Amino acid sequence: MSLEPIQIKVDVEQQRLLLSWQDGQQQDLSHAQLRANCPCGYCRSNRLRQWEIQYPADVAISAIYSQGYGIQICFSDGHDKGIFPWSYLREIMQ
């Protein structure tokens, strides 16, 4: 079974990323939640140090690019280093 979701939708108005997985599971992730959980080295390092990651309250997804094993998410605050593997996205809400 592929780890890739069967459907990806960005709801710009509600600032949500909606994922539908092959096993029927649905995920509804806020843009702020994704920004707070960015897996790039810089953000990971800050979380390990228990430093607050600064971003605007109304941060939004500005672009998404397929990377095969996941998606690169670019945010309205200019942060674009995070590549979110499919397995990581599944774990965010569990």
C-alpha positions as MATLAB code, in Angstrom:
seq = 'MSLEPIQIKVDVEQQRLLLSWQDGQQQDLSHAQLRANCPCGYCRSNRLRQWEIQYPADVAISAIYSQGYGIQICFSDGHDKGIFPWSYLREIMQ';
ca = [
       0.000    0.000    0.000;
       1.274    3.466   -0.893;
       1.915    5.895    1.931;
       0.769    8.816   -0.213;
      -2.708   10.225    0.476;
      -5.314    9.767   -2.231;
      -6.461   13.383   -1.924;
      -4.855   16.625   -0.727;
      -6.876   19.822   -0.412;
      -5.817   23.220    0.847;
      -8.720   25.212    2.272;
      -7.369   28.761    2.097;
     -10.442   30.345    3.692;
     -10.423   28.109    6.777;
      -6.607   27.733    6.741;
      -6.781   23.927    6.770;
      -4.933   21.125    4.976;
      -7.242   18.182    4.339;
      -5.757   14.758    3.634;
      -7.616   11.583    2.653;
      -5.676    8.345    3.077;
      -6.161    4.991    1.346;
      -7.284    3.327    4.579;
     -10.207    5.761    4.844;
      -8.637    7.976    7.499;
      -9.183   11.712    7.077;
      -6.923   14.404    8.491;
      -7.754   18.045    9.015;
      -4.636   20.029    9.934;
      -4.502   23.775   10.519;
      -1.866   25.779    8.709;
      -0.580   27.046   12.090;
      -0.335   23.477   13.397;
       1.727   22.483   10.368;
       3.972   25.537   10.733;
       4.509   24.739   14.427;
       5.443   21.148   13.533;
       7.719   21.940   10.587;
      10.287   19.110   10.310;
      13.150   21.198    8.874;
      16.447   21.191   10.755;
      16.047   24.752   12.018;
      12.562   24.203   13.479;
      13.456   20.769   14.859;
      16.489   22.237   16.601;
      14.362   24.978   18.162;
      11.795   22.461   19.421;
      14.539   20.271   20.929;
      15.874   23.319   22.771;
      12.300   24.095   23.827;
      12.507   27.476   22.099;
       9.306   28.940   20.781;
       8.976   28.961   17.005;
       7.841   32.429   15.966;
       5.236   32.817   13.224;
       2.180   35.033   12.692;
      -1.131   33.806   14.098;
      -2.657   33.974   10.619;
       0.142   32.011    8.915;
      -1.131   30.255    5.809;
       0.116   27.768    3.253;
       1.250   29.695    0.186;
       2.416   26.731   -1.929;
       2.852   22.958   -1.839;
       5.356   21.003   -3.937;
       5.473   17.250   -4.328;
       8.725   15.645   -3.244;
       7.709   12.033   -3.910;
       8.031   10.831   -0.318;
       6.096   13.842    0.995;
       5.361   17.485    0.329;
       7.312   20.691    0.721;
       5.064   23.264    2.334;
       5.763   26.969    1.869;
       4.156   29.358    4.331;
       3.049   32.968    4.096;
       5.727   34.015    6.623;
       8.384   33.062    4.051;
       9.359   29.773    5.690;
       9.801   27.167    2.946;
      12.394   24.681    4.212;
      10.042   22.025    5.577;
       9.535   18.812    3.668;
       6.788   16.833    5.377;
       7.151   13.087    4.675;
       3.853   11.223    4.358;
       4.615    9.162    7.469;
       5.314   12.339    9.473;
       2.002   13.884    8.398;
       0.149   10.758    9.520;
       1.814   10.960   12.935;
       1.024   14.634   13.600;
      -2.576   13.929   14.596;
      -2.031   10.617   16.374;
];
